């Protein structure tokens, strides 16, 4: 999985907002909100982590089963892909 944009994450009014900018033109292409779990997943993806590493991070952070953590990661990645923010390699 590869992110198609440069992404900045900010906390605004107790919500997390991600801004996806075109790396060449610096134009804002997409803006979306997410919860704390989404922030952890997105930051890990930005750092190049794979699903296994992200699941491990969620397991360390939250009281969830490995299956729940993997489902969260896959659901978030699917959302990024469907919205054109990421692409499968």
C-alpha positions in Angstrom: 0.0 0.0 0.0 1.3 3.4 -0.9 -0.1 6.8 0.1 -0.6 9.0 -3.0 -0.4 12.4 -1.2 1.7 14.2 1.4 -0.5 14.1 4.5 -0.5 16.4 7.5 -2.5 15.6 10.6 -3.7 18.2 13.0 -6.0 18.2 16.1 -8.7 20.9 15.6 -11.5 21.4 18.2 -10.9 18.0 19.8 -11.1 16.2 16.4 -8.3 15.0 14.2 -8.1 16.3 10.6 -5.9 15.0 7.9 -5.0 17.2 4.9 -3.8 15.4 1.8 -1.7 17.6 -0.5 -0.4 17.0 -3.9 3.4 16.8 -3.4 4.2 18.5 -6.7 1.7 21.4 -6.6 1.1 21.7 -2.9 -2.6 21.9 -3.6 -5.0 20.5 -1.0 -6.6 17.5 -2.7 -8.5 15.9 0.2 -9.5 16.6 3.8 -10.9 14.1 6.2 -11.5 13.5 9.9 -10.6 10.5 12.0 -10.5 9.2 15.5 -7.4 8.5 17.6 -7.1 4.9 16.2 -7.2 6.4 12.7 -4.4 8.8 13.6 -2.2 5.9 14.9 -2.8 3.9 11.7 -2.2 6.8 9.4 1.0 7.9 11.1 2.3 4.4 10.9 1.4 4.2 7.2 3.2 7.5 6.6 6.2 6.0 8.4 6.1 3.0 6.0 4.8 0.4 8.5 3.1 -2.7 7.3 -0.2 -4.2 8.6 1.6 -6.5 11.1 3.5 -3.7 12.7 0.4 -1.5 12.9 -1.7 -4.3 14.5 1.1 -4.8 17.0 1.0 -1.1 17.8 -2.8 -1.1 18.3 -2.5 -4.2 20.6 0.0 -2.3 22.7 -2.2 0.8 22.9 -5.7 -0.6 23.3 -7.4 -3.6 25.0 -8.4 -5.4 21.8 -7.9 -8.8 20.2 -5.6 -9.3 17.3 -8.6 -9.9 15.1 -10.2 -6.6 16.1 -7.0 -4.7 15.6 -6.5 -6.2 12.1 -10.1 -5.4 11.2 -9.5 -1.8 12.2 -6.4 -1.5 10.1 -7.9 -3.2 7.1 -11.1 -1.1 7.3 -9.0 2.2 7.5 -6.8 1.1 4.6 -9.9 0.2 2.5 -11.3 3.7 3.3 -8.0 5.3 2.1 -8.0 3.3 -1.0 -11.7 3.8 -1.9 -11.2 7.6 -1.5 -8.1 7.7 -3.7 -5.7 8.6 -0.9 -3.8 5.3 -1.1 -3.2 2.6 -3.7 -2.3 -1.1 -3.5 1.0 -2.1 -5.0 
